[in-house]
Amino acid sequence: MDNNLITSFSKYFQVVLADNDELRNEVYRIRYDVYCRELQYECPDEHPNGLEMDVYDNHSYHCLLLHRPSQTFAGCVRLVYNNLAEPESRLPFEATCGESLFKNYQDTILSDRRQFGEISRLAIPETFRRRKTDAGSPLGNLSVHSDVLQQGQRRFPYIPLGLYLAAAAAGLELGLNCVFAMMEPRLVRHLHRFGIVFQQAGDIIEHRGERAAFYIDRKGLSSNLKYPVRGLLDLILSDIGTSLKTGT
């Protein structure tokens, strides 16, 4: 990989902070299409307006990935942060697999709810996923580039990696020390190739396939991220950082 990665990403994509109702509704529509209609992870009848929403959305930052050539959105992700006004509230991964978490995480990181959040609800529309064989995953095939890019470019998972880095950028701007995510071990191995090194924080459970809680902290992201993926993170920070800092 070289600086062509950043140039190519900038040519085709832009991370957009969903900081108004119109953009947030775009997020919820993508999630409805992927989680309700395509994968049937959620019940469509519970979202009759075609917007997939839940109780965590009110304390989340939502990001969209704009595909510049088509001016359509190629995916979305959210970073859920703790609602400190409700001390008993928990993040999605705690509700899903709280009992499977390793005790040392419960006694240390989870004891201070100001310092962590969760990457959640990453979804890529069917038209932007690589192949029909990727239909069972909301993020498609992380090992290859998207078909929307021109032939001959180096294989690179622009869309899912861009979304994960968008969530990481939001966490950095918020001053969080670490973020958790419910992930398949296979996905964790793919991210490791790019220096995004998640640590396992709990036992593998059955939840829409075999998944476990993983986390990455600020120090680990800084020390392991490979060049020029680091430059891509800086680019995404510039895309959304101003909006996050102004609280819009």
C-alpha positions in Angstrom: 0.0 0.0 0.0 1.1 3.6 -0.7 -0.3 7.1 -0.8 -2.5 6.1 -3.8 -4.8 4.6 -1.1 -5.6 8.1 0.3 -5.9 9.6 -3.2 -8.2 6.9 -4.4 -10.3 7.0 -1.2 -10.7 10.8 -1.5 -11.6 10.5 -5.2 -14.4 8.1 -4.5 -15.5 8.5 -0.9 -16.2 11.1 1.8 -17.1 10.4 5.4 -20.1 12.5 6.5 -21.2 13.0 10.1 -25.0 12.5 10.2 -25.5 15.7 12.3 -29.1 16.5 11.3 -32.4 14.7 11.0 -32.2 14.3 7.2 -28.8 12.6 7.3 -29.8 10.5 10.4 -32.9 9.3 8.5 -30.5 8.2 5.7 -28.6 6.1 8.3 -31.9 4.5 9.5 -33.0 3.7 6.0 -29.8 1.9 5.2 -30.1 0.0 8.4 -33.7 -0.9 7.6 -32.7 -2.2 4.2 -29.8 -4.3 5.5 -30.9 -5.4 8.9 -34.6 -5.8 8.4 -35.2 -6.4 4.7 -32.0 -8.2 3.5 -30.6 -10.1 6.5 -33.8 -10.2 8.6 -31.8 -9.6 11.8 -34.6 -7.2 12.9 -38.4 -7.5 12.4 -39.6 -5.2 9.7 -43.0 -5.0 11.4 -41.4 -3.2 14.3 -40.2 -0.4 11.9 -43.3 0.3 9.7 -41.8 3.7 8.6 -38.9 2.0 7.0 -36.4 3.4 9.5 -34.5 1.0 11.7 -34.0 2.7 15.1 -33.4 1.7 18.7 -32.9 3.1 22.1 -29.1 3.6 21.6 -29.5 6.1 18.7 -30.1 9.1 21.0 -26.7 8.7 22.5 -24.7 7.8 19.4 -22.7 9.6 16.7 -23.7 8.4 13.3 -21.4 8.4 10.2 -22.3 7.9 6.5 -19.9 7.1 3.7 -20.7 9.1 0.6 -19.9 7.6 -2.8 -18.9 10.7 -4.7 -19.4 9.5 -8.3 -23.0 8.4 -7.7 -23.8 10.8 -4.9 -25.3 7.9 -2.9 -24.4 6.6 0.5 -22.3 3.4 0.5 -22.7 2.6 4.2 -23.2 3.7 7.7 -21.9 3.1 11.2 -22.5 4.5 14.7 -20.4 5.1 17.8 -22.5 4.6 20.9 -21.3 6.4 24.0 -22.6 5.9 27.5 -25.6 7.8 28.7 -24.2 9.2 31.9 -27.6 10.6 32.8 -28.8 7.1 33.2 -26.2 5.2 35.3 -28.0 1.9 34.9 -28.0 2.0 31.1 -25.7 -0.4 29.2 -24.2 -0.4 25.7 -25.5 -2.9 23.1 -22.6 -5.4 23.5 -23.2 -5.5 27.3 -26.9 -6.4 26.7 -25.9 -9.1 24.2 -22.9 -10.7 25.8 -22.4 -9.1 29.2 -22.2 -12.4 31.0 -19.5 -13.7 28.6 -17.1 -10.8 29.2 -13.8 -11.7 30.8 -13.8 -10.6 34.5 -10.7 -8.3 34.2 -12.6 -6.1 31.7 -15.6 -5.8 34.0 -13.4 -4.8 36.9 -11.2 -2.3 35.1 -12.4 -0.7 31.8 -16.1 -1.1 32.4 -15.8 0.5 35.9 -15.4 3.9 34.3 -18.2 4.4 31.8 -16.8 7.8 30.6 -13.8 6.1 28.9 -15.4 3.7 26.4 -18.0 3.4 23.7 -19.1 0.8 21.1 -18.9 0.6 17.3 -22.3 -0.7 16.3 -24.8 -1.1 13.4 -22.2 -1.0 10.6 -24.2 -1.6 7.4 -23.4 -1.5 3.6 -26.2 -1.6 1.1 -26.5 -4.6 -1.1 -25.5 -2.6 -4.2 -22.1 -1.8 -2.7 -21.3 -5.3 -1.4 -18.7 -7.2 -3.5 -20.5 -10.4 -4.4 -23.7 -12.3 -3.9 -21.8 -14.6 -1.6 -21.4 -11.7 0.8 -25.2 -11.5 1.3 -25.0 -13.0 4.8 -23.0 -10.1 6.2 -24.0 -6.4 6.7 -20.5 -5.3 5.7 -19.6 -7.5 2.7 -16.2 -8.9 2.0 -13.4 -7.1 3.8 -10.7 -8.9 1.9 -11.3 -7.2 -1.5 -12.1 -3.8 -2.8 -15.6 -2.6 -3.8 -16.8 -3.1 -7.4 -17.6 0.6 -7.6 -13.9 1.3 -8.1 -12.3 1.2 -11.4 -10.7 -2.0 -12.6 -6.9 -2.2 -12.1 -6.8 -0.5 -8.7 -5.1 -2.3 -5.9 -7.4 -4.5 -4.0 -8.5 -2.7 -0.8 -11.6 -2.8 1.3 -12.4 0.9 1.0 -15.9 0.9 2.3 -15.8 -1.3 5.5 -12.4 0.0 6.5 -13.5 3.6 5.9 -16.5 3.0 8.2 -14.5 1.4 11.0 -12.0 4.3 10.8 -14.9 6.8 10.9 -16.1 5.2 14.2 -12.6 5.2 15.5 -12.2 8.9 14.5 -15.4 9.8 16.4 -14.0 8.0 19.5 -10.7 9.8 19.3 -12.4 13.2 19.0 -14.7 12.4 22.0 -11.6 11.6 24.1 -12.6 7.9 24.7 -9.9 5.6 25.8 -11.2 2.5 24.0 -14.1 1.2 21.9 -15.8 -2.2 21.9 -17.5 -4.1 19.1 -19.3 -7.4 18.7 -17.3 -9.1 15.9 -16.6 -12.3 14.1 -13.1 -13.6 14.8 -12.6 -13.7 11.0 -13.2 -10.0 10.7 -10.8 -9.3 13.5 -8.1 -11.2 11.6 -8.8 -9.1 8.5 -8.6 -5.8 10.4 -5.3 -6.9 11.9 -3.7 -6.9 8.5 -4.1 -3.1 8.4 -2.9 -2.5 12.0 -6.3 -2.3 13.5 -5.6 -4.7 16.3 -8.7 -5.6 18.4 -8.2 -7.6 21.6 -10.8 -10.3 22.6 -12.7 -9.3 25.7 -15.1 -12.2 26.1 -16.0 -15.7 25.2 -17.3 -16.5 21.7 -21.1 -16.8 21.7 -23.8 -17.4 19.1 -25.3 -14.1 18.0 -26.0 -14.0 14.3 -23.1 -16.3 13.9 -20.1 -16.8 16.1 -19.1 -13.5 17.7 -17.4 -12.1 20.7 -16.8 -8.8 22.3 -13.5 -7.2 21.1 -12.0 -3.9 22.0 -9.2 -1.6 20.8 -7.7 1.2 22.9 -6.2 4.5 21.9 -2.6 3.4 22.5 -3.1 0.2 20.5 -4.6 2.0 17.6 -1.8 4.6 17.6 1.0 2.1 17.8 -0.2 -0.6 15.4 -1.9 1.3 12.6 -0.1 0.8 9.3 1.0 3.5 6.9 -0.9 4.8 5.0 -4.0 3.6 6.8 -2.9 6.2 9.4 -3.1 8.9 6.8 -6.6 7.6 5.9 -7.6 8.0 9.5 -6.2 11.6 9.6 -8.2 12.3 6.4 -11.4 11.0 8.0 -10.7 13.0 11.2 -10.5 16.1 9.1 -13.9 15.2 7.4 -15.8 14.9 10.7 -13.6 16.5 13.4 -14.9 20.0 13.1 -18.6 18.9 13.3 -17.8 16.8 16.4 -15.9 19.6 18.1 -18.7 22.1 17.5 -21.3 19.6 18.8 -23.5 19.7 15.7 
